[in-house]
């Protein structure tokens, strides 16, 4: 066939992996769900000046491809090192993804951005290094829209319990709703990631996220909660936040999420339900919005671990209930747009 030595090796690795998968699956015939291949750096040449990609095939054949992305995006990766190429076949078309990387030197943080992710909203709180809260906003997520599309898929499958896989029109309807779910989550994740990164860059912040990598594995809640969790695209949101932040030379830190929504940020006592989405502490009298409380605890965990602003546990301020319902202090012109108000806590 004219394959190079490393081509033959890759073919063997993929074939061996497919056989191993079939054996572990009771000997069933392996199914290739995604036709893609990683291309070794010796098998292509990338010319950014002329926006051309040259692929070297077997038997010394070459294919020249024109990059269809914008010149502006190409210039963005000047000075970055290209380390990998992936070719995939999808819907009758071949697509090539080019991967770049670079070493970054994070900016020295002057403020802290604490982020709490929930099914229905993303809460963002900005703190100074001495513990003063000066920006606070909450953005709705499209989780409800995604759940609606999921319900439609289940209704269609219920109406055609045995035949939906084989009827083209029914299968297309299901695929359409599935594609809408992907598009909604992808679009929201990129927009919120870019917004948070721009805000953090403006105030030269370190971004603090909860480490949710093992959330699904450790979950032992109700069936309804598991259904919501299965549609929650928190990993995509966190990935976009990290990507956009590091592209701007901003530091991203993940902390253990244990207790962020159940411990009092003032005395570390146990919080109980006070009223809808509001928690209270019987020990010290603290009362606070559930999401805002989580951002306070996220900030405290970061400070106690990294000790960037002196002794941990400094008094934290939030807006009073009688103040502007946008839930922030400072210049309103600098606030991020939001479609919902949020209350803070009262003591």
GIZIZI-V38184 format. One record per backbone hydrogen bond with DSSP energy under -1.0 kcal/mol. CO is the residue of the C=O (numbers start at 1). NH is the residue of the N-H. Records with the same first field share a line. If there is no record, write none. Layout:
CO: NH + NH
This chain:
2: 59
4: 8
5: 9
6: 10
7: 11
8: 12
9: 13
10: 14
11: 15
12: 16
13: 17
14: 18
15: 19
16: 20
17: 21
18: 22
19: 23
20: 24
22: 27
23: 26
31: 33
34: 36
35: 89
37: 87
40: 43
43: 56
45: 54
47: 52
51: 67
52: 47
53: 65
54: 45
55: 63
58: 61
61: 57
63: 55
65: 53
70: 74
71: 75
74: 77
75: 78
77: 80
81: 101
84: 99
85: 39
86: 97
87: 37
88: 95
90: 93
93: 90
95: 88
97: 86
99: 83 + 84
101: 81
111: 206
112: 127
113: 208
114: 125
116: 123
120: 141
121: 118
122: 139
123: 116
124: 137
125: 114
126: 134 + 135
127: 112
128: 131
132: 128
135: 126
137: 124
139: 122
142: 146
143: 147
144: 148
145: 149
146: 150
147: 151
148: 152
149: 153
150: 154
151: 155
152: 156
153: 157
154: 158
155: 159
156: 160
160: 164
163: 166 + 167
167: 171
168: 172
169: 173
170: 174
171: 175
172: 176
173: 177
174: 178
175: 179
176: 180
177: 181
178: 182
179: 183
180: 184
181: 185
182: 186
183: 187
184: 188
185: 189
186: 190
187: 191
188: 192
189: 193
190: 194
191: 195
192: 196
193: 197
194: 198
195: 199
196: 200
197: 201
198: 202
199: 203
200: 205
204: 110 + 111
206: 113
207: 253
208: 115
209: 255
210: 212
212: 215
214: 218
222: 226
223: 227
224: 228
225: 229
226: 230
233: 237
234: 238
235: 239
236: 240
237: 241
238: 242
239: 243
240: 244
241: 245
242: 246
243: 247
245: 248 + 250
246: 249
249: 107
251: 207
253: 209
255: 211
257: 260
259: 263
262: 271
264: 268
269: 264
272: 280
275: 278
277: 290
278: 274 + 275
279: 288
280: 272
281: 285
286: 281
287: 346
288: 279
289: 293
290: 294
291: 295
292: 296
293: 297
294: 298
295: 299
296: 300
297: 301
298: 302
299: 303
300: 304
301: 305
302: 306
303: 307
320: 323
324: 327
325: 342
331: 334
332: 335
346: 287
